[in-house]
Amino acid sequence: MRRNVVVSVLALALTVFMGVSVAAAGEVEVLHWWTSGGEARSVAVLKDLLEKEGHTWKDFAVAGGGGDTAMTVLRSRAVAGNPPTAAQVKGPQIQQWGDEGVLADLSGVAKAEKWDEILPKVVADVMKYKGKYVAVPVNVHRINWMWVNPEVFRKAGAKVPNTWAEFEEAAGKIRAAGFIPVAFGGQDWQESTVFESIVIGVGGADFYRKAMVQADPAALSSPTMVKAFERLRSIKKYTDKNAPGRDWNLATAMVIKGEAGMQFMGDWAKGEFTAAGKTPGVDYLALPFPETSEYFLFNVDSFIMFKQKDKGARDAQDAMARLILQPKFQEVFNINKGSIPVRLGMARGPFDEPAQRSMSDFVATAASGGLVPSMAHEMAVFPEIRGAIFDVVTNFYNSDMSPAEAAKKLAAEVKAAR
Ligand code: BGC
């Protein structure tokens, strides 16, 4: 016993002498927008794991689906010289924060945890600034989903749609039976979430890339885009009068409760069904958005970390980054969140059928060219261009602007935002 004590004191002295530091407990203030039922359950998993390692989690939740409010708050905190320790920031915006020179270098933890080996290269590249990891990815969400209440469809005698014509037919029957066909949240990001699924369904992956990733004026003003606007307009007649301003999770609740037949939303909606104790294939159906089964609009959540002077805070950041990519967290978090793991090689068994389908489709669409980044969820273009697209889509949806005029405006406003 005594001998052990001496040995460990010696080991400690040696560690200090060699400059190897012992991890200190610290606080992480984490900015995120995960405030719905399913989202809150998911983020709680990370908080618990960090607290088990002795660190303190200071929650900085800014409500607002899609995260635009959170990003505004983050910018004002950063401008005031007081950013949080970590923030949910995605896609090309990571490079913009890198340009500011405020991000912490996560190379140490990335190397120790072999991030280059456990992450798909396309994802890893987005997490690096000038070759160094400055962000940690959490998951992969798919946008182009349709969430169905089978009981409502049954009562209305409607068939679950694969094509646009079938959607219109089913929606008409559901309305005639006294239900709301489409649970819709009238907020700009939700309108654009639905719109980008329409765009890929109408135009295919190459057209989507030209329009929504390269922001090509010819694609943006094309007849294909006019057709996409026509479809968006046709959804409106199947929504209820309380849709304007409605949060996405309240729209999901309408499907869960059997007030509405379906919702078009990314698979964070599945987190709401899961939190409500619902079983896929029984209480609800998760299917691709009409005419998009061969495409996968992806959305990867990630956290950037800001430079810290305090060693405890730096150690807490490293711990958070390490824990996020560990298999246990990847499993439990993604089951709650409705997404699939971003870490490669995870066992599929614990995941439900929609998640397993997503895993297969992710691989299949990566091979076929059908895997494309979500514009609405900040994977594809810089915020200025995304903002211009959102403006045109929401102005169109909430007015009587013609589809032809909307496509023309889209090209013009995107050009002005460049
Ligand atoms: C995020 C999801 C989130 C959703 C709704 C998306 O942009 O990637 O994690 O659940 O917005 O807030």
Residues whose N, C-alpha, C, O or C-beta is under 5 A from the ligand:
A	BS01	BGC	W33 G64 G65 G66 W268 D301 H377
